[in-house]
Structures are given as C-alpha cells and as structure tokens.
Amino acid sequence: MKSENSRSQNKKYRIGITGGIASGKTFATTYFKNRGFTVFFADQLAAEIMNNDPEIISSIVSEFGKDSYLDGRLNRAYLAAAVFGSPEKVQKLNAIVHPAVVKQSDLLLKKELERNDLVFYEAALIFEAGMTERFDYILLITADVKVRVSRALARGGISEDEIRKRISSQISEEEKINRSHFVIINNGTQEELREKLNNFLQFLLKGEAEKLHQFPHFFK
C-alpha cells in the first residue's frame, strides 16, 4: 500500500507555508506532520544557526549589542524587543541570518525529496527572505487582523501593542495573498481549518494544482 507521500505521478513538490502571528500556521504544520509529511521550520533552523555559527554570532553582537546573548545562548526576548516594530532593524537581522538559513534549507529540501515526493517548509518571512523561487507552491494561512489579535491575546504572554508591532513589521496581507499560490482564510474554528487543509492536500495529491493557470487559488 502506497503512502500519501508516494504518489503515482511521481511529481515532487516543495511547499512553502507562511502566515503571520495567530493566523493558524502552526495548526497547519501540525496537521501535515500528523498526516505523515516532513515539515521543516525556518525558525528552528535560524535558532540553530544563531546559536552555533561564530560568524553569525559576531555579526549579531556587533549590530544589536552583547545582550543579544546570555550565557552563550541567544537571548531571544532581548533580540525580539530590539527589532520588532522597526522594519529597518528587522531587515538588518534578516540580512545577517537569512542567507545561512536559505543555504541550509536548500540542502534539507533536496535531501528530503530524494526520499519523498512532498515536503513542507514553514516560514513566517518567506517573502521577506526572498525564498519564493525555492518552492513549487506557496500556501498562505491568513485571518483578519482583529481575529489574529484576539487569538494572540488569548494565548497570553504578549501585549496587544507587541502583537500589532509584529504584524506591522511584515508585509501586508494583501501583498502576501497576491504573491501566494494558495490561500486559506482562517477566521473560523479549528475544525473548519482542518477541513480546508484536507481539501488543499487532496487537491495537491490528485495533481489538480498542475491544471491551474491563475493564482492565487482560495480554499474558503
């Protein structure tokens, strides 16, 4: 019996998943992992690089100060407070870290597609990092700003001001939609999102994406 990741047409897909804070992106990646697919996470790769690459560490300390590291480990809270809300500072941090992340990502995606036909890669900053050309399709998970703010506040640990700063530090949802191949609008329940994700996955596995000539395509 063939797994979902071994499709008869043997077309290999690299799917980039993106979305802002509290959009439902994490739920989506968990869904795909539970279905047996490999999901790589840009944040995890970036954390490994920022904690272990001497050249990257030196550049971050030089740009953002010695408090960027605490006991030899990245001080995420300090760095987040230092850059979020300032597009210029975010751009500087991205310029330091993203080239190394992209290089490592390319290696991981290539290796995974030697074993399977479908692999997912999650990154909040796919567009900002200039990574779109590295994927066959981009899936955007989005929701209205008021919905995202409400969800993030319900989780706790972050103020509304910080949430809105994070949202404003990224490109607009309109631009993300226009630059994506597939869009899932997640203003509803988790069960509704699960159904949309399943519809997207079946659409992909059946080869329907190959028949499309116009993007973005919405799963509402």
N, C-alpha and C positions, 0 to 999 in steps of 0.2 A: 504493500500500500504506500503510495507516494504521500509525502508530507506537503503542507501548503507551500513550503519553500522549494518544492521541486516540481515546477510546472512544465507541462508538455511542450509549450512553445520555446522553452529554454531561453527566453528573453530575460536579461539581467537588468534589474532596476536598483538605482541608488536613490532613496527617497529622503529628502531633507524635510524635517519637521520644525516649524517655527511658530512663535506666538509670544505675546507679552505676558507680563505678570498676571496670574489668576485667570488666564484665558482657557485653561483646560489642557495645556500642552503636556503636563506631567501625567494626567489621566490617560492621554492618548498613547504616550510611550509605554506606560504600564500595560495598556490593552494589547499593544503589539507584542510586547515581551511575553505576555501570558498566552498569546497565540503561537509562540514558538519562534519568533523572529529575533534576530540580533539587533539591538539598538545601541548605538554609540552616543555619548553625551559630550558636547563641546566643553561644558563647564568642568567636567571631571578631567578631561584631557588638559584643559588650561590650568587647573589646580595642580596637577602632577608636574607640569612644566614650570609653573611659577614657584613651586617648592623645591625643584631639583636641578633646574638649569642655571648654572652660575652666571652666565651672560645675561639671562633674563632677570635674575635676582638683582644683579648690579644695576641694570637699567631702571628697574622699578624703584630701587632705593634712591638712585640719583634724581629721578623725576619727582617722586612723591614723599621722600624722606625716610629716615631709618626706622620710623614707627610702622612702616609697611610690613615689617617682620617682627615677630615676638617669639623669643626663644628659638630662633632659627626656622620658624614656620610662618607662612603668610598670615598676616593679620587682616583677615577678610573684612571684619567690621570697620576697621580703620580705613582700609582702601575703598570700601563701598561708600562710606561717608565722604571721603575725599573727592570722589569722581562723579557720583550720581547727581544729576541735576545740572551738571556742567558738560554740555556737548563737547567742548574743547578738551576737557580733561579725559572724558571717555574716549575720545578719538586718540589721544596720546597713549592711553593704556592699551587700546586695541592695536595701535601701531607697534607696540613693543611685543605683545603676546600673540596676536593672531597669526603672523607668518609661521611661527613654530607650530601652532595648533593646526593650521591648514596642512602643513607638511606631514605631521603625524597622522592626521585624519585621512589623507590620501593613501598612506601605507595601510592603515587599518581597513579601509573600504575595499581596496584592491585585494587584500588577503581574504576578506570575508566572501567576496564574490567569486573567489576560486572554489569555494565550498558550497555556496548557496546562490539562488537566483535573485533574492530580495534582501536588502539591508536598509535599515533606517538610521538616520543621524539627526539628533536633536540639538538645535542651537537657537537661542533667542536672537542672535545677531547674524543670521545667515546673510542678510542683505548688506548690513553694515560692514561685514568682514569680506565682502566680495566673493562669496563662496558659491553663488548660484550656479555657475557653469560646471561645478563639480558634481552636480546631481542631475538625474534624468528628469525628476519632477520635484517640485516644492509643494508641500502641504502646509497651509496656514490654518491654525486654530485661532479663532478670534471671538470677541464678545464686545458688547457695548462697554464703554468706559465705566459707566455707573455700576454695571454688573460686576466688572472686574474689581473695582474699588471696594464694593460691598463684600465680595468673596475674600479679598486680601485682608480686610479689617476683621472678618470673622475668624480668620486663622490666628490673628493676634501677632504680637511681636514687631509690629511696624505701624507707623502713624499714617494718617491719610495724606499728609504733606509729603512724606517719603514715597508713598505709592505713586502719587501724581508726578513727583520728580522723576521717578524711574520711567513712567510712561512717556513723559515729555522728552526724556533723553534719547528716545529711539525715534526712528522714522514713523510717519503717520500710518494708521491702519489702512487708510485709502491707498497709500503707495504700496504697502505690503500686499494688499489684495491685488492690485494691478500687476505686481511682479511675481505673483504665485501662479501655479498651475491649477491647484485645487484648494478650495476654501470651505472650511466647516465653521458655520456660525453657531457658537455655543452659548446661547442666552438661556437655555433651559436646564433640565435635570441631567444627572449623570447617566441615567438610563437612556435619555434621548441622545446624548452624546455617544454612548456605546453603540446605539443603532446606526448613527451616522458613520462612525468609524468602521463598523462592519460593512456598511454599504460601499464605503470607499475601498476597503480591502478587497471585497468581491469584484468590484469594478476593475481594480488593478489586476487581480489574479486571472480574470477572464479575458484580459487583453483589450478591454474596452477603451483604455486610455490611448491606445495606438490609433483609434478611429477618430479621435477629436482633432479638430482643426482650429479651434478657437478657445482661448483661455482668458480669464480663469473659469473653471467649472465649479459650480457650487453644489455642496451636499447640504440641503436645508432640512 
